Amino acid sequence: MEAKCSECDAQINVPDDAVSGEIVTCPDCGLNYEVVKGEDGVSLKPAESMSEDWGE
């Protein structure tokens, strides 16, 4: 399956065996997306960025 990046409009290839929660990355701008599987198929949503808090 292919989807379009919401940031740069590039094509993102989503593997057929992708599972919900898997992260795919736009090959052009590097934005990460989370795979969401539902009744109406597969969609992508921007992945939440996780950063180190280093104990703060």
mmCIF entry with sequence, helices, sheets and N, C-alpha, C, O atoms, coordinates in Angstrom:
data_MODEL
# 
_entry.id   MODEL 
# 
_entity.id                         1 
_entity.type                       polymer 
_entity.pdbx_number_of_molecules   1 
# 
_entity_poly.entity_id                      1 
_entity_poly.type                           'polypeptide(L)' 
_entity_poly.nstd_linkage                   no 
_entity_poly.nstd_monomer                   no 
_entity_poly.pdbx_seq_one_letter_code       MEAKCSECDAQINVPDDAVSGEIVTCPDCGLNYEVVKGEDGVSLKPAESMSEDWGE 
_entity_poly.pdbx_seq_one_letter_code_can   MEAKCSECDAQINVPDDAVSGEIVTCPDCGLNYEVVKGEDGVSLKPAESMSEDWGE 
_entity_poly.pdbx_strand_id                 A 
# 
loop_
_entity_poly_seq.entity_id 
_entity_poly_seq.num 
_entity_poly_seq.mon_id 
_entity_poly_seq.hetero 
1 1  MET n 
1 2  GLU n 
1 3  ALA n 
1 4  LYS n 
1 5  CYS n 
1 6  SER n 
1 7  GLU n 
1 8  CYS n 
1 9  ASP n 
1 10 ALA n 
1 11 GLN n 
1 12 ILE n 
1 13 ASN n 
1 14 VAL n 
1 15 PRO n 
1 16 ASP n 
1 17 ASP n 
1 18 ALA n 
1 19 VAL n 
1 20 SER n 
1 21 GLY n 
1 22 GLU n 
1 23 ILE n 
1 24 VAL n 
1 25 THR n 
1 26 CYS n 
1 27 PRO n 
1 28 ASP n 
1 29 CYS n 
1 30 GLY n 
1 31 LEU n 
1 32 ASN n 
1 33 TYR n 
1 34 GLU n 
1 35 VAL n 
1 36 VAL n 
1 37 LYS n 
1 38 GLY n 
1 39 GLU n 
1 40 ASP n 
1 41 GLY n 
1 42 VAL n 
1 43 SER n 
1 44 LEU n 
1 45 LYS n 
1 46 PRO n 
1 47 ALA n 
1 48 GLU n 
1 49 SER n 
1 50 MET n 
1 51 SER n 
1 52 GLU n 
1 53 ASP n 
1 54 TRP n 
1 55 GLY n 
1 56 GLU n 
# 
_struct_asym.id          A 
_struct_asym.entity_id   1 
# 
loop_
_struct_sheet.id 
_struct_sheet.type 
_struct_sheet.number_strands 
_struct_sheet.details 
AA1 ? 2 ? 
AA2 ? 3 ? 
# 
loop_
_struct_sheet_order.sheet_id 
_struct_sheet_order.range_id_1 
_struct_sheet_order.range_id_2 
_struct_sheet_order.offset 
_struct_sheet_order.sense 
AA1 1 2 ? anti-parallel 
AA2 1 2 ? anti-parallel 
AA2 2 3 ? anti-parallel 
# 
loop_
_struct_sheet_range.sheet_id 
_struct_sheet_range.id 
_struct_sheet_range.beg_label_comp_id 
_struct_sheet_range.beg_label_asym_id 
_struct_sheet_range.beg_label_seq_id 
_struct_sheet_range.pdbx_beg_PDB_ins_code 
_struct_sheet_range.end_label_comp_id 
_struct_sheet_range.end_label_asym_id 
_struct_sheet_range.end_label_seq_id 
_struct_sheet_range.pdbx_end_PDB_ins_code 
_struct_sheet_range.beg_auth_comp_id 
_struct_sheet_range.beg_auth_asym_id 
_struct_sheet_range.beg_auth_seq_id 
_struct_sheet_range.end_auth_comp_id 
_struct_sheet_range.end_auth_asym_id 
_struct_sheet_range.end_auth_seq_id 
AA1 1 GLU A 2  ? LYS A 4  ? GLU A 2  LYS A 4  
AA1 2 GLN A 11 ? ASN A 13 ? GLN A 11 ASN A 13 
AA2 1 ILE A 23 ? THR A 25 ? ILE A 23 THR A 25 
AA2 2 ASN A 32 ? GLY A 38 ? ASN A 32 GLY A 38 
AA2 3 GLY A 41 ? PRO A 46 ? GLY A 41 PRO A 46 
# 
loop_
_atom_site.group_PDB 
_atom_site.id 
_atom_site.type_symbol 
_atom_site.label_atom_id 
_atom_site.label_alt_id 
_atom_site.label_comp_id 
_atom_site.label_asym_id 
_atom_site.label_entity_id 
_atom_site.label_seq_id 
_atom_site.pdbx_PDB_ins_code 
_atom_site.Cartn_x 
_atom_site.Cartn_y 
_atom_site.Cartn_z 
_atom_site.occupancy 
_atom_site.B_iso_or_equiv 
_atom_site.pdbx_formal_charge 
_atom_site.auth_seq_id 
_atom_site.auth_comp_id 
_atom_site.auth_asym_id 
_atom_site.auth_atom_id 
_atom_site.pdbx_PDB_model_num 
ATOM 1   N N  . MET A 1 1  ? 0.841   -1.175 0.000  1.00 0.00 ? 1  MET A N  1 
ATOM 2   C CA . MET A 1 1  ? 0.000   0.000  0.000  1.00 0.00 ? 1  MET A CA 1 
ATOM 3   C C  . MET A 1 1  ? 0.890   1.244  0.000  1.00 0.00 ? 1  MET A C  1 
ATOM 4   O O  . MET A 1 1  ? 1.984   1.247  0.566  1.00 0.00 ? 1  MET A O  1 
ATOM 5   N N  . GLU A 1 2  ? 0.408   2.268  -0.630 1.00 0.00 ? 2  GLU A N  1 
ATOM 6   C CA . GLU A 1 2  ? 1.125   3.539  -0.618 1.00 0.00 ? 2  GLU A CA 1 
ATOM 7   C C  . GLU A 1 2  ? 0.216   4.619  -0.054 1.00 0.00 ? 2  GLU A C  1 
ATOM 8   O O  . GLU A 1 2  ? -1.001  4.591  -0.241 1.00 0.00 ? 2  GLU A O  1 
ATOM 9   N N  . ALA A 1 3  ? 0.821   5.557  0.630  1.00 0.00 ? 3  ALA A N  1 
ATOM 10  C CA . ALA A 1 3  ? 0.101   6.701  1.193  1.00 0.00 ? 3  ALA A CA 1 
ATOM 11  C C  . ALA A 1 3  ? 0.920   7.948  0.893  1.00 0.00 ? 3  ALA A C  1 
ATOM 12  O O  . ALA A 1 3  ? 2.093   7.862  0.531  1.00 0.00 ? 3  ALA A O  1 
ATOM 13  N N  . LYS A 1 4  ? 0.294   9.101  1.047  1.00 0.00 ? 4  LYS A N  1 
ATOM 14  C CA . LYS A 1 4  ? 0.997   10.361 0.816  1.00 0.00 ? 4  LYS A CA 1 
ATOM 15  C C  . LYS A 1 4  ? 1.364   11.005 2.145  1.00 0.00 ? 4  LYS A C  1 
ATOM 16  O O  . LYS A 1 4  ? 0.591   10.979 3.103  1.00 0.00 ? 4  LYS A O  1 
ATOM 17  N N  . CYS A 1 5  ? 2.552   11.580 2.182  1.00 0.00 ? 5  CYS A N  1 
ATOM 18  C CA . CYS A 1 5  ? 3.022   12.302 3.354  1.00 0.00 ? 5  CYS A CA 1 
ATOM 19  C C  . CYS A 1 5  ? 2.240   13.610 3.464  1.00 0.00 ? 5  CYS A C  1 
ATOM 20  O O  . CYS A 1 5  ? 2.087   14.334 2.481  1.00 0.00 ? 5  CYS A O  1 
ATOM 21  N N  . SER A 1 6  ? 1.749   13.904 4.657  1.00 0.00 ? 6  SER A N  1 
ATOM 22  C CA . SER A 1 6  ? 0.995   15.138 4.853  1.00 0.00 ? 6  SER A CA 1 
ATOM 23  C C  . SER A 1 6  ? 1.897   16.365 4.882  1.00 0.00 ? 6  SER A C  1 
ATOM 24  O O  . SER A 1 6  ? 1.424   17.488 4.708  1.00 0.00 ? 6  SER A O  1 
ATOM 25  N N  . GLU A 1 7  ? 3.189   16.157 5.101  1.00 0.00 ? 7  GLU A N  1 
ATOM 26  C CA . GLU A 1 7  ? 4.133   17.267 5.182  1.00 0.00 ? 7  GLU A CA 1 
ATOM 27  C C  . GLU A 1 7  ? 4.665   17.675 3.811  1.00 0.00 ? 7  GLU A C  1 
ATOM 28  O O  . GLU A 1 7  ? 4.656   18.855 3.461  1.00 0.00 ? 7  GLU A O  1 
ATOM 29  N N  . CYS A 1 8  ? 5.135   16.679 3.026  1.00 0.00 ? 8  CYS A N  1 
ATOM 30  C CA . CYS A 1 8  ? 5.797   17.009 1.750  1.00 0.00 ? 8  CYS A CA 1 
ATOM 31  C C  . CYS A 1 8  ? 5.124   16.381 0.535  1.00 0.00 ? 8  CYS A C  1 
ATOM 32  O O  . CYS A 1 8  ? 5.585   16.590 -0.587 1.00 0.00 ? 8  CYS A O  1 
ATOM 33  N N  . ASP A 1 9  ? 4.054   15.620 0.722  1.00 0.00 ? 9  ASP A N  1 
ATOM 34  C CA . ASP A 1 9  ? 3.267   15.021 -0.354 1.00 0.00 ? 9  ASP A CA 1 
ATOM 35  C C  . ASP A 1 9  ? 3.998   13.890 -1.093 1.00 0.00 ? 9  ASP A C  1 
ATOM 36  O O  . ASP A 1 9  ? 3.597   13.516 -2.195 1.00 0.00 ? 9  ASP A O  1 
ATOM 37  N N  . ALA A 1 10 ? 5.057   13.348 -0.502 1.00 0.00 ? 10 ALA A N  1 
ATOM 38  C CA . ALA A 1 10 ? 5.788   12.233 -1.112 1.00 0.00 ? 10 ALA A CA 1 
ATOM 39  C C  . ALA A 1 10 ? 5.031   10.922 -0.891 1.00 0.00 ? 10 ALA A C  1 
ATOM 40  O O  . ALA A 1 10 ? 4.196   10.828 0.008  1.00 0.00 ? 10 ALA A O  1 
ATOM 41  N N  . GLN A 1 11 ? 5.322   9.924  -1.706 1.00 0.00 ? 11 GLN A N  1 
ATOM 42  C CA . GLN A 1 11 ? 4.722   8.606  -1.559 1.00 0.00 ? 11 GLN A CA 1 
ATOM 43  C C  . GLN A 1 11 ? 5.442   7.825  -0.461 1.00 0.00 ? 11 GLN A C  1 
ATOM 44  O O  . GLN A 1 11 ? 6.671   7.752  -0.450 1.00 0.00 ? 11 GLN A O  1 
ATOM 45  N N  . ILE A 1 12 ? 4.679   7.247  0.456  1.00 0.00 ? 12 ILE A N  1 
ATOM 46  C CA . ILE A 1 12 ? 5.224   6.414  1.523  1.00 0.00 ? 12 ILE A CA 1 
ATOM 47  C C  . ILE A 1 12 ? 4.758   4.993  1.268  1.00 0.00 ? 12 ILE A C  1 
ATOM 48  O O  . ILE A 1 12 ? 3.560   4.739  1.150  1.00 0.00 ? 12 ILE A O  1 
ATOM 49  N N  . ASN A 1 13 ? 5.702   4.066  1.183  1.00 0.00 ? 13 ASN A N  1 
ATOM 50  C CA . ASN A 1 13 ? 5.381   2.664  0.962  1.00 0.00 ? 13 ASN A CA 1 
ATOM 51  C C  . ASN A 1 13 ? 5.116   1.997  2.302  1.00 0.00 ? 13 ASN A C  1 
ATOM 52  O O  . ASN A 1 13 ? 5.988   1.970  3.170  1.00 0.00 ? 13 ASN A O  1 
ATOM 53  N N  . VAL A 1 14 ? 3.914   1.459  2.472  1.00 0.00 ? 14 VAL A N  1 
ATOM 54  C CA . VAL A 1 14 ? 3.544   0.745  3.691  1.00 0.00 ? 14 VAL A CA 1 
ATOM 55  C C  . VAL A 1 14 ? 3.522   -0.745 3.347  1.00 0.00 ? 14 VAL A C  1 
ATOM 56  O O  . VAL A 1 14 ? 2.756   -1.164 2.479  1.00 0.00 ? 14 VAL A O  1 
ATOM 57  N N  . PRO A 1 15 ? 4.356   -1.554 4.018  1.00 0.00 ? 15 PRO A N  1 
ATOM 58  C CA . PRO A 1 15 ? 4.385   -2.990 3.718  1.00 0.00 ? 15 PRO A CA 1 
ATOM 59  C C  . PRO A 1 15 ? 3.023   -3.641 3.925  1.00 0.00 ? 15 PRO A C  1 
ATOM 60  O O  . PRO A 1 15 ? 2.262   -3.240 4.806  1.00 0.00 ? 15 PRO A O  1 
ATOM 61  N N  . ASP A 1 16 ? 2.720   -4.653 3.106  1.00 0.00 ? 16 ASP A N  1 
ATOM 62  C CA . ASP A 1 16 ? 1.434   -5.345 3.221  1.00 0.00 ? 16 ASP A CA 1 
ATOM 63  C C  . ASP A 1 16 ? 1.274   -6.046 4.564  1.00 0.00 ? 16 ASP A C  1 
ATOM 64  O O  . ASP A 1 16 ? 0.154   -6.231 5.041  1.00 0.00 ? 16 ASP A O  1 
ATOM 65  N N  . ASP A 1 17 ? 2.395   -6.438 5.178  1.00 0.00 ? 17 ASP A N  1 
ATOM 66  C CA . ASP A 1 17 ? 2.322   -7.152 6.448  1.00 0.00 ? 17 ASP A CA 1 
ATOM 67  C C  . ASP A 1 17 ? 2.507   -6.226 7.653  1.00 0.00 ? 17 ASP A C  1 
ATOM 68  O O  . ASP A 1 17 ? 2.785   -6.693 8.758  1.00 0.00 ? 17 ASP A O  1 
ATOM 69  N N  . ALA A 1 18 ? 2.353   -4.924 7.444  1.00 0.00 ? 18 ALA A N  1 
ATOM 70  C CA . ALA A 1 18 ? 2.498   -3.957 8.546  1.00 0.00 ? 18 ALA A CA 1 
ATOM 71  C C  . ALA A 1 18 ? 1.400   -4.185 9.577  1.00 0.00 ? 18 ALA A C  1 
ATOM 72  O O  . ALA A 1 18 ? 0.268   -4.522 9.230  1.00 0.00 ? 18 ALA A O  1 
ATOM 73  N N  . VAL A 1 19 ? 1.747   -3.998 10.841 1.00 0.00 ? 19 VAL A N  1 
ATOM 74  C CA . VAL A 1 19 ? 0.789   -4.165 11.933 1.00 0.00 ? 19 VAL A CA 1 
ATOM 75  C C  . VAL A 1 19 ? 0.493   -2.812 12.568 1.00 0.00 ? 19 VAL A C  1 
ATOM 76  O O  . VAL A 1 19 ? 1.286   -1.879 12.449 1.00 0.00 ? 19 VAL A O  1 
ATOM 77  N N  . SER A 1 20 ? -0.644  -2.707 13.239 1.00 0.00 ? 20 SER A N  1 
ATOM 78  C CA . SER A 1 20 ? -0.995  -1.469 13.925 1.00 0.00 ? 20 SER A CA 1 
ATOM 79  C C  . SER A 1 20 ? 0.087   -1.098 14.921 1.00 0.00 ? 20 SER A C  1 
ATOM 80  O O  . SER A 1 20 ? 0.579   -1.946 15.666 1.00 0.00 ? 20 SER A O  1 
ATOM 81  N N  . GLY A 1 21 ? 0.448   0.162  14.928 1.00 0.00 ? 21 GLY A N  1 
ATOM 82  C CA . GLY A 1 21 ? 1.475   0.648  15.839 1.00 0.00 ? 21 GLY A CA 1 
ATOM 83  C C  . GLY A 1 21 ? 2.867   0.673  15.226 1.00 0.00 ? 21 GLY A C  1 
ATOM 84  O O  . GLY A 1 21 ? 3.783   1.274  15.786 1.00 0.00 ? 21 GLY A O  1 
ATOM 85  N N  . GLU A 1 22 ? 3.031   0.022  14.077 1.00 0.00 ? 22 GLU A N  1 
ATOM 86  C CA . GLU A 1 22 ? 4.333   0.029  13.417 1.00 0.00 ? 22 GLU A CA 1 
ATOM 87  C C  . GLU A 1 22 ? 4.630   1.435  12.888 1.00 0.00 ? 22 GLU A C  1 
ATOM 88  O O  . GLU A 1 22 ? 3.717   2.152  12.480 1.00 0.00 ? 22 GLU A O  1 
ATOM 89  N N  . ILE A 1 23 ? 5.893   1.820  12.896 1.00 0.00 ? 23 ILE A N  1 
ATOM 90  C CA . ILE A 1 23 ? 6.302   3.148  12.445 1.00 0.00 ? 23 ILE A CA 1 
ATOM 91  C C  . ILE A 1 23 ? 6.896   3.049  11.051 1.00 0.00 ? 23 ILE A C  1 
ATOM 92  O O  . ILE A 1 23 ? 7.774   2.225  10.797 1.00 0.00 ? 23 ILE A O  1 
ATOM 93  N N  . VAL A 1 24 ? 6.406   3.904  10.141 1.00 0.00 ? 24 VAL A N  1 
ATOM 94  C CA . VAL A 1 24 ? 6.988   4.032  8.812  1.00 0.00 ? 24 VAL A CA 1 
ATOM 95  C C  . VAL A 1 24 ? 7.461   5.475  8.663  1.00 0.00 ? 24 VAL A C  1 
ATOM 96  O O  . VAL A 1 24 ? 6.899   6.388  9.268  1.00 0.00 ? 24 VAL A O  1 
ATOM 97  N N  . THR A 1 25 ? 8.499   5.672  7.851  1.00 0.00 ? 25 THR A N  1 
ATOM 98  C CA . THR A 1 25 ? 9.118   6.982  7.713  1.00 0.00 ? 25 THR A CA 1 
ATOM 99  C C  . THR A 1 25 ? 9.021   7.471  6.275  1.00 0.00 ? 25 THR A C  1 
ATOM 100 O O  . THR A 1 25 ? 9.217   6.700  5.335  1.00 0.00 ? 25 THR A O  1 
ATOM 101 N N  . CYS A 1 26 ? 8.718   8.756  6.107  1.00 0.00 ? 26 CYS A N  1 
ATOM 102 C CA . CYS A 1 26 ? 8.696   9.363  4.777  1.00 0.00 ? 26 CYS A CA 1 
ATOM 103 C C  . CYS A 1 26 ? 10.128  9.376  4.240  1.00 0.00 ? 26 CYS A C  1 
ATOM 104 O O  . CYS A 1 26 ? 11.041  9.839  4.924  1.00 0.00 ? 26 CYS A O  1 
ATOM 105 N N  . PRO A 1 27 ? 10.331  8.869  3.018  1.00 0.00 ? 27 PRO A N  1 
ATOM 106 C CA . PRO A 1 27 ? 11.684  8.831  2.458  1.00 0.00 ? 27 PRO A CA 1 
ATOM 107 C C  . PRO A 1 27 ? 12.231  10.212 2.099  1.00 0.00 ? 27 PRO A C  1 
ATOM 108 O O  . PRO A 1 27 ? 13.444  10.373 1.969  1.00 0.00 ? 27 PRO A O  1 
ATOM 109 N N  . ASP A 1 28 ? 11.365  11.204 1.937  1.00 0.00 ? 28 ASP A N  1 
ATOM 110 C CA . ASP A 1 28 ? 11.824  12.534 1.533  1.00 0.00 ? 28 ASP A CA 1 
ATOM 111 C C  . ASP A 1 28 ? 12.115  13.455 2.721  1.00 0.00 ? 28 ASP A C  1 
ATOM 112 O O  . ASP A 1 28 ? 13.206  14.016 2.820  1.00 0.00 ? 28 ASP A O  1 
ATOM 113 N N  . CYS A 1 29 ? 11.134  13.613 3.626  1.00 0.00 ? 29 CYS A N  1 
ATOM 114 C CA . CYS A 1 29 ? 11.317  14.582 4.719  1.00 0.00 ? 29 CYS A CA 1 
ATOM 115 C C  . CYS A 1 29 ? 11.658  13.926 6.056  1.00 0.00 ? 29 CYS A C  1 
ATOM 116 O O  . CYS A 1 29 ? 12.075  14.619 6.984  1.00 0.00 ? 29 CYS A O  1 
ATOM 117 N N  . GLY A 1 30 ? 11.491  12.602 6.177  1.00 0.00 ? 30 GLY A N  1 
ATOM 118 C CA . GLY A 1 30 ? 11.862  11.907 7.400  1.00 0.00 ? 30 GLY A CA 1 
ATOM 119 C C  . GLY A 1 30 ? 10.810  11.904 8.495  1.00 0.00 ? 30 GLY A C  1 
ATOM 120 O O  . GLY A 1 30 ? 11.080  11.446 9.606  1.00 0.00 ? 30 GLY A O  1 
ATOM 121 N N  . LEU A 1 31 ? 9.611   12.409 8.204  1.00 0.00 ? 31 LEU A N  1 
ATOM 122 C CA . LEU A 1 31 ? 8.540   12.424 9.195  1.00 0.00 ? 31 LEU A CA 1 
ATOM 123 C C  . LEU A 1 31 ? 8.086   10.996 9.477  1.00 0.00 ? 31 LEU A C  1 
ATOM 124 O O  . LEU A 1 31 ? 7.937   10.203 8.547  1.00 0.00 ? 31 LEU A O  1 
ATOM 125 N N  . ASN A 1 32 ? 7.864   10.658 10.747 1.00 0.00 ? 32 ASN A N  1 
ATOM 126 C CA . ASN A 1 32 ? 7.438   9.313  11.138 1.00 0.00 ? 32 ASN A CA 1 
ATOM 127 C C  . ASN A 1 32 ? 5.926   9.255  11.242 1.00 0.00 ? 32 ASN A C  1 
ATOM 128 O O  . ASN A 1 32 ? 5.280   10.186 11.723 1.00 0.00 ? 32 ASN A O  1 
ATOM 129 N N  . TYR A 1 33 ? 5.370   8.129  10.776 1.00 0.00 ? 33 TYR A N  1 
ATOM 130 C CA . TYR A 1 33 ? 3.936   7.872  10.844 1.00 0.00 ? 33 TYR A CA 1 
ATOM 131 C C  . TYR A 1 33 ? 3.686   6.543  11.524 1.00 0.00 ? 33 TYR A C  1 
ATOM 132 O O  . TYR A 1 33 ? 4.478   5.609  11.400 1.00 0.00 ? 33 TYR A O  1 
ATOM 133 N N  . GLU A 1 34 ? 2.573   6.465  12.246 1.00 0.00 ? 34 GLU A N  1 
ATOM 134 C CA . GLU A 1 34 ? 2.155   5.220  12.880 1.00 0.00 ? 34 GLU A CA 1 
ATOM 135 C C  . GLU A 1 34 ? 1.084   4.573  12.011 1.00 0.00 ? 34 GLU A C  1 
ATOM 136 O O  . GLU A 1 34 ? 0.145   5.238  11.573 1.00 0.00 ? 34 GLU A O  1 
ATOM 137 N N  . VAL A 1 35 ? 1.230   3.273  11.764 1.00 0.00 ? 35 VAL A N  1 
ATOM 138 C CA . VAL A 1 35 ? 0.254   2.521  10.979 1.00 0.00 ? 35 VAL A CA 1 
ATOM 139 C C  . VAL A 1 35 ? -0.955  2.240  11.855 1.00 0.00 ? 35 VAL A C  1 
ATOM 140 O O  . VAL A 1 35 ? -0.818  1.771  12.985 1.00 0.00 ? 35 VAL A O  1 
ATOM 141 N N  . VAL A 1 36 ? -2.147  2.529  11.327 1.00 0.00 ? 36 VAL A N  1 
ATOM 142 C CA . VAL A 1 36 ? -3.399  2.274  12.037 1.00 0.00 ? 36 VAL A CA 1 
ATOM 143 C C  . VAL A 1 36 ? -4.259  1.394  11.138 1.00 0.00 ? 36 VAL A C  1 
ATOM 144 O O  . VAL A 1 36 ? -4.609  1.788  10.025 1.00 0.00 ? 36 VAL A O  1 
ATOM 145 N N  . LYS A 1 37 ? -4.598  0.201  11.625 1.00 0.00 ? 37 LYS A N  1 
ATOM 146 C CA . LYS A 1 37 ? -5.458  -0.701 10.864 1.00 0.00 ? 37 LYS A CA 1 
ATOM 147 C C  . LYS A 1 37 ? -6.854  -0.652 11.452 1.00 0.00 ? 37 LYS A C  1 
ATOM 148 O O  . LYS A 1 37 ? -7.041  -0.777 12.662 1.00 0.00 ? 37 LYS A O  1 
ATOM 149 N N  . GLY A 1 38 ? -7.824  -0.470 10.579 1.00 0.00 ? 38 GLY A N  1 
ATOM 150 C CA . GLY A 1 38 ? -9.215  -0.415 11.013 1.00 0.00 ? 38 GLY A CA 1 
ATOM 151 C C  . GLY A 1 38 ? -10.089 -1.200 10.067 1.00 0.00 ? 38 GLY A C  1 
ATOM 152 O O  . GLY A 1 38 ? -9.592  -1.892 9.178  1.00 0.00 ? 38 GLY A O  1 
ATOM 153 N N  . GLU A 1 39 ? -11.393 -1.096 10.258 1.00 0.00 ? 39 GLU A N  1 
ATOM 154 C CA . GLU A 1 39 ? -12.341 -1.808 9.408  1.00 0.00 ? 39 GLU A CA 1 
ATOM 155 C C  . GLU A 1 39 ? -12.277 -1.341 7.960  1.00 0.00 ? 39 GLU A C  1 
ATOM 156 O O  . GLU A 1 39 ? -12.531 -2.116 7.038  1.00 0.00 ? 39 GLU A O  1 
ATOM 157 N N  . ASP A 1 40 ? -11.935 -0.069 7.766  1.00 0.00 ? 40 ASP A N  1 
ATOM 158 C CA . ASP A 1 40 ? -11.894 0.486  6.419  1.00 0.00 ? 40 ASP A CA 1 
ATOM 159 C C  . ASP A 1 40 ? -10.502 0.429  5.793  1.00 0.00 ? 40 ASP A C  1 
ATOM 160 O O  . ASP A 1 40 ? -10.244 1.108  4.800  1.00 0.00 ? 40 ASP A O  1 
ATOM 161 N N  . GLY A 1 41 ? -9.608  -0.372 6.363  1.00 0.00 ? 41 GLY A N  1 
ATOM 162 C CA . GLY A 1 41 ? -8.276  -0.530 5.783  1.00 0.00 ? 41 GLY A CA 1 
ATOM 163 C C  . GLY A 1 41 ? -7.179  0.039  6.655  1.00 0.00 ? 41 GLY A C  1 
ATOM 164 O O  . GLY A 1 41 ? -7.310  0.152  7.874  1.00 0.00 ? 41 GLY A O  1 
ATOM 165 N N  . VAL A 1 42 ? -6.095  0.393  5.992  1.00 0.00 ? 42 VAL A N  1 
ATOM 166 C CA . VAL A 1 42 ? -4.910  0.891  6.688  1.00 0.00 ? 42 VAL A CA 1 
ATOM 167 C C  . VAL A 1 42 ? -4.792  2.385  6.469  1.00 0.00 ? 42 VAL A C  1 
ATOM 168 O O  . VAL A 1 42 ? -5.003  2.875  5.360  1.00 0.00 ? 42 VAL A O  1 
ATOM 169 N N  . SER A 1 43 ? -4.453  3.116  7.531  1.00 0.00 ? 43 SER A N  1 
ATOM 170 C CA . SER A 1 43 ? -4.209  4.549  7.405  1.00 0.00 ? 43 SER A CA 1 
ATOM 171 C C  . SER A 1 43 ? -2.967  4.900  8.206  1.00 0.00 ? 43 SER A C  1 
ATOM 172 O O  . SER A 1 43 ? -2.461  4.090  8.982  1.00 0.00 ? 43 SER A O  1 
ATOM 173 N N  . LEU A 1 44 ? -2.486  6.113  8.008  1.00 0.00 ? 44 LEU A N  1 
ATOM 174 C CA . LEU A 1 44 ? -1.305  6.586  8.721  1.00 0.00 ? 44 LEU A CA 1 
ATOM 175 C C  . LEU A 1 44 ? -1.683  7.809  9.538  1.00 0.00 ? 44 LEU A C  1 
ATOM 176 O O  . LEU A 1 44 ? -2.477  8.642  9.102  1.00 0.00 ? 44 LEU A O  1 
ATOM 177 N N  . LYS A 1 45 ? -1.099  7.905  10.736 1.00 0.00 ? 45 LYS A N  1 
ATOM 178 C CA . LYS A 1 45 ? -1.260  9.112  11.536 1.00 0.00 ? 45 LYS A CA 1 
ATOM 179 C C  . LYS A 1 45 ? 0.134   9.526  11.993 1.00 0.00 ? 45 LYS A C  1 
ATOM 180 O O  . LYS A 1 45 ? 0.987   8.668  12.222 1.00 0.00 ? 45 LYS A O  1 
ATOM 181 N N  . PRO A 1 46 ? 0.376   10.822 12.127 1.00 0.00 ? 46 PRO A N  1 
ATOM 182 C CA . PRO A 1 46 ? 1.703   11.257 12.585 1.00 0.00 ? 46 PRO A CA 1 
ATOM 183 C C  . PRO A 1 46 ? 2.059   10.597 13.907 1.00 0.00 ? 46 PRO A C  1 
ATOM 184 O O  . PRO A 1 46 ? 1.257   10.589 14.840 1.00 0.00 ? 46 PRO A O  1 
ATOM 185 N N  . ALA A 1 47 ? 3.256   10.047 13.983 1.00 0.00 ? 47 ALA A N  1 
ATOM 186 C CA . ALA A 1 47 ? 3.704   9.374  15.202 1.00 0.00 ? 47 ALA A CA 1 
ATOM 187 C C  . ALA A 1 47 ? 4.063   10.404 16.256 1.00 0.00 ? 47 ALA A C  1 
ATOM 188 O O  . ALA A 1 47 ? 4.608   11.465 15.951 1.00 0.00 ? 47 ALA A O  1 
ATOM 189 N N  . GLU A 1 48 ? 3.750   10.077 17.497 1.00 0.00 ? 48 GLU A N  1 
ATOM 190 C CA . GLU A 1 48 ? 4.122   10.947 18.600 1.00 0.00 ? 48 GLU A CA 1 
ATOM 191 C C  . GLU A 1 48 ? 5.623   10.843 18.791 1.00 0.00 ? 48 GLU A C  1 
ATOM 192 O O  . GLU A 1 48 ? 6.176   9.745  18.842 1.00 0.00 ? 48 GLU A O  1 
ATOM 193 N N  . SER A 1 49 ? 6.277   11.985 18.896 1.00 0.00 ? 49 SER A N  1 
ATOM 194 C CA . SER A 1 49 ? 7.718   11.950 19.099 1.00 0.00 ? 49 SER A CA 1 
ATOM 195 C C  . SER A 1 49 ? 8.003   11.707 20.571 1.00 0.00 ? 49 SER A C  1 
ATOM 196 O O  . SER A 1 49 ? 7.406   12.322 21.454 1.00 0.00 ? 49 SER A O  1 
ATOM 197 N N  . MET A 1 50 ? 8.904   10.820 20.798 1.00 0.00 ? 50 MET A N  1 
ATOM 198 C CA . MET A 1 50 ? 9.309   10.503 22.166 1.00 0.00 ? 50 MET A CA 1 
ATOM 199 C C  . MET A 1 50 ? 10.727  10.983 22.345 1.00 0.00 ? 50 MET A C  1 
ATOM 200 O O  . MET A 1 50 ? 11.612  10.661 21.552 1.00 0.00 ? 50 MET A O  1 
ATOM 201 N N  . SER A 1 51 ? 10.935  11.747 23.380 1.00 0.00 ? 51 SER A N  1 
ATOM 202 C CA . SER A 1 51 ? 12.275  12.255 23.630 1.00 0.00 ? 51 SER A CA 1 
ATOM 203 C C  . SER A 1 51 ? 12.737  11.820 25.006 1.00 0.00 ? 51 SER A C  1 
ATOM 204 O O  . SER A 1 51 ? 11.926  11.535 25.887 1.00 0.00 ? 51 SER A O  1 
ATOM 205 N N  . GLU A 1 52 ? 14.018  11.773 25.175 1.00 0.00 ? 52 GLU A N  1 
ATOM 206 C CA . GLU A 1 52 ? 14.601  11.420 26.464 1.00 0.00 ? 52 GLU A CA 1 
ATOM 207 C C  . GLU A 1 52 ? 14.400  12.562 27.448 1.00 0.00 ? 52 GLU A C  1 
ATOM 208 O O  . GLU A 1 52 ? 14.594  13.726 27.097 1.00 0.00 ? 52 GLU A O  1 
ATOM 209 N N  . ASP A 1 53 ? 14.022  12.244 28.652 1.00 0.00 ? 53 ASP A N  1 
ATOM 210 C CA . ASP A 1 53 ? 13.876  13.299 29.660 1.00 0.00 ? 53 ASP A CA 1 
ATOM 211 C C  . ASP A 1 53 ? 15.091  13.329 30.597 1.00 0.00 ? 53 ASP A C  1 
ATOM 212 O O  . ASP A 1 53 ? 15.235  14.251 31.400 1.00 0.00 ? 53 ASP A O  1 
ATOM 213 N N  . TRP A 1 54 ? 15.944  12.337 30.493 1.00 0.00 ? 54 TRP A N  1 
ATOM 214 C CA . TRP A 1 54 ? 17.158  12.258 31.276 1.00 0.00 ? 54 TRP A CA 1 
ATOM 215 C C  . TRP A 1 54 ? 16.916  12.491 32.778 1.00 0.00 ? 54 TRP A C  1 
ATOM 216 O O  . TRP A 1 54 ? 17.728  13.110 33.465 1.00 0.00 ? 54 TRP A O  1 
ATOM 217 N N  . GLY A 1 55 ? 15.776  11.977 33.263 1.00 0.00 ? 55 GLY A N  1 
ATOM 218 C CA . GLY A 1 55 ? 15.494  12.029 34.684 1.00 0.00 ? 55 GLY A CA 1 
ATOM 219 C C  . GLY A 1 55 ? 15.027  13.377 35.187 1.00 0.00 ? 55 GLY A C  1 
ATOM 220 O O  . GLY A 1 55 ? 15.006  13.613 36.394 1.00 0.00 ? 55 GLY A O  1 
ATOM 221 N N  . GLU A 1 56 ? 14.658  14.252 34.296 1.00 0.00 ? 56 GLU A N  1 
ATOM 222 C CA . GLU A 1 56 ? 14.224  15.586 34.704 1.00 0.00 ? 56 GLU A CA 1 
ATOM 223 C C  . GLU A 1 56 ? 12.780  15.574 35.154 1.00 0.00 ? 56 GLU A C  1 
ATOM 224 O O  . GLU A 1 56 ? 12.243  16.614 35.534 1.00 0.00 ? 56 GLU A O  1 
# 
